[in-house]
């Protein structure tokens, strides 16, 4: 049974920090890239951070570059999103997604939402 479970969301004041976690199960995690997406009410889902299998590379959207850090612990099948200097515009539901390594480059370049697995999301509110 494939599952991605996010946690760590909450409410924080502007300038604060949060760390999101995404725990994977039911597939060979180390072979997959992982992304963090977010979606605010009335807006399209946006990919904000990406990490390739084994953490060999990471990429960020311009909106979070320099403030967010994605990392992974393959032994725990867990991906993290460290979010610093949070702004009200960062408020959204944050989702993690995973895709088999051979698909990662094209998925990230295209911005496609067609990732293999998705979590249920965790709410982040910045005021």
QUIRA-V220556 format. One line per field, one symbol per residue. psi: psi as a letter, one per 20 degrees, with the letter a starting at -180 (. if undefined). burial: I if it has 24 or more other C-alpha atoms within 12 Angstrom, else O. A space follows every 10 residues. Layout:
psi->???
burial->???
This chain:
psi->opppoqrira pqqpiaqqpq qopqqjrngi iqqqqprqpq pjqqppphqq prpjkhqqqq qhhipihqpq rqnhhjlpqq oporlqqhii prppqqqqqq hiigghgghi jqjlqgqqai qppppp.
burial->OOOIIIIIII IIOOOOIIII IIIIIOOOII OIIIIIIIIO OOOOOIIIII IIIIIOOIII IOOIOOIIII IIOIOOIIII IIIIOIIOOI IIIIIIIIII IOOIIOIIOO IOIOIIIIIO IIIIIIO
